[in-house]
Amino acid sequence: MWGKKLLIPEVAILLVLTFAASVSIAAEKQTPLQTKSPARNIDQANDITQYAIKAGMTSCAGRINQVTNFLLAGSQGSGAMVFLPNANPDTHLFSASIEIPLGNQSAYASVSFAPIQAGGCDGMYETVVYWPQNCAQVAERQFGAFQKANALAKTIAVRESGATVKVFLMPAGAGCVSIKKEVVR
């Protein structure tokens, strides 16, 4: 089944996961995830990772746990919707959409992971946040440690941190939407 909703406040094993912590998430972090190899033995797998393992996605479990822990660090009351393949989950793409509360608003995060032939797992995440400030202010205040890069086309500014991390800043009315994307190998 593709979109399962994971509910885990009390009893359900459907598919909206809740997580606990405080409020500084990866969408607001200026530093990228450290792309070191994830731990092979997962002593404390989070709810998304546990669900992936139970569904048969074991080759990417370490990477899933590494990236989702990074994104959910400091959040409270997050939820996730997981997308699983119909068959052979350990040989296909695993993806999840995550809502991460930020005080009086939320960030949206998308994560995807795929096993690779050489062994291990590649992944990527994107976080999407609306900011009431204009994009120039967001670029400096939230992503000032990132380098300026060429615009995507006309109106979407880009900041980067190496070849694998980009932040796209898109005007949205008087505010700005940031889309941070990182590929993790």
C-alpha positions in Angstrom: 0.0 0.0 0.0 1.5 3.4 -0.9 0.2 6.0 1.6 -0.3 4.7 5.0 -1.1 7.0 7.9 0.8 6.2 11.0 -0.9 7.2 14.2 1.0 6.5 17.4 -0.3 8.8 20.1 -1.6 5.8 22.2 -2.3 2.4 20.5 -2.6 2.7 16.7 0.0 1.4 14.3 -1.5 3.2 11.3 0.9 6.0 10.3 1.1 9.5 11.8 4.0 9.4 14.2 4.4 11.8 17.1 7.8 12.8 18.4 8.9 14.7 21.5 11.7 17.4 22.0 12.0 21.3 22.1 11.9 23.6 19.0 15.1 24.1 16.9 14.7 22.0 13.8 16.9 21.2 10.8 14.8 23.6 8.6 16.2 26.4 10.7 19.7 25.0 11.1 22.4 26.7 9.1 24.6 23.6 9.1 24.0 20.6 6.9 23.7 17.0 8.2 27.1 15.4 8.7 27.1 12.8 5.8 29.1 10.2 7.7 28.1 6.6 7.4 25.1 5.9 9.7 25.4 3.4 12.5 24.6 -0.2 11.4 23.2 -1.2 14.7 20.3 1.0 15.7 19.9 0.9 19.4 17.3 3.7 19.6 15.4 3.7 16.3 12.8 6.4 16.1 9.2 5.7 15.1 9.7 6.3 11.4 12.8 3.9 11.4 10.9 1.3 13.4 8.0 1.4 11.0 10.4 1.1 8.0 12.1 -2.0 9.6 8.8 -3.6 10.4 7.8 -3.1 6.7 10.9 -4.8 5.5 13.1 -1.8 4.7 16.2 -2.9 6.6 19.1 -1.9 4.3 18.3 1.8 4.7 17.3 1.7 8.4 20.5 3.3 9.6 20.3 6.1 7.0 16.5 6.6 7.7 17.3 6.9 11.5 20.2 9.3 10.9 18.3 11.7 8.7 14.9 11.7 10.5 16.7 12.1 13.9 18.5 15.2 12.4 15.2 16.7 11.1 13.2 16.0 14.3 15.8 17.1 16.8 14.1 19.7 19.0 10.6 19.2 17.7 7.5 18.3 19.6 4.3 16.7 18.2 5.6 15.9 14.7 3.7 13.6 12.4 4.6 11.5 9.4 3.0 9.8 6.5 5.0 6.9 5.0 5.0 5.7 1.3 5.9 2.1 0.9 6.3 0.0 -2.3 3.8 -2.8 -2.8 6.4 -5.6 -2.8 10.1 -6.1 -1.9 10.5 -2.9 0.2 14.2 -3.5 0.8 14.9 -3.0 -2.9 12.8 0.1 -3.6 12.5 3.7 -2.6 11.2 4.5 0.9 9.7 8.0 1.4 7.9 9.9 4.1 6.3 13.3 4.5 6.7 14.9 7.9 5.1 17.9 9.6 7.4 19.5 12.1 5.7 22.1 14.5 7.6 25.4 14.9 5.7 27.2 17.6 2.6 28.7 16.0 3.4 27.3 12.5 4.9 24.1 10.9 7.6 23.1 8.6 7.1 20.4 6.0 9.8 17.9 5.4 10.1 15.2 2.7 12.6 12.3 3.0 13.4 9.6 0.5 15.8 6.7 0.8 17.0 4.0 -1.7 19.3 1.0 -1.3 22.3 1.1 -3.7 23.9 -1.8 -5.5 27.3 -1.3 -3.8 25.5 -1.7 -0.4 24.3 0.9 1.9 21.7 3.5 1.2 21.4 7.0 -0.3 18.9 9.5 0.9 17.7 13.0 0.6 15.5 15.4 2.5 13.8 18.7 1.8 12.4 21.0 4.4 9.9 23.7 3.5 9.2 26.7 5.8 7.3 30.0 5.3 8.9 33.0 6.8 7.1 36.4 7.2 10.4 38.3 6.3 11.4 38.9 2.7 13.9 36.4 1.1 16.9 38.7 1.4 16.4 38.9 5.2 15.8 35.1 5.5 18.9 34.4 3.5 21.0 36.4 5.9 19.3 35.6 9.2 18.6 31.9 8.7 21.1 30.8 6.1 23.9 33.4 6.4 26.6 30.6 6.8 25.7 29.3 3.3 27.3 30.7 0.2 25.4 32.7 -2.4 24.8 30.8 -5.6 23.3 31.6 -9.0 19.5 32.0 -8.9 17.5 29.0 -10.1 15.9 31.1 -12.9 14.4 34.6 -12.2 12.9 34.9 -8.7 14.2 31.9 -6.7 17.5 32.8 -4.9 19.9 30.0 -4.0 22.3 29.5 -1.1 24.6 26.4 -0.9 26.8 24.5 1.4 29.0 22.4 -0.8 27.7 20.3 -3.7 25.1 18.4 -1.7 23.1 21.1 0.2 21.1 23.9 -1.4 18.5 26.3 0.0 16.0 27.8 -2.4 14.4 31.1 -1.4 11.1 31.8 -3.1 9.1 35.0 -2.6 5.6 34.4 -1.2 3.6 37.6 -0.9 5.4 39.8 1.6 7.3 36.8 3.0 9.5 34.0 1.8 9.4 30.2 1.5 12.7 28.4 2.1 13.2 24.9 0.6 16.4 23.3 2.0 17.5 20.2 0.1 20.3 17.9 1.1 21.5 14.7 -0.6 23.0 12.2 1.8 25.4 9.5 0.6 
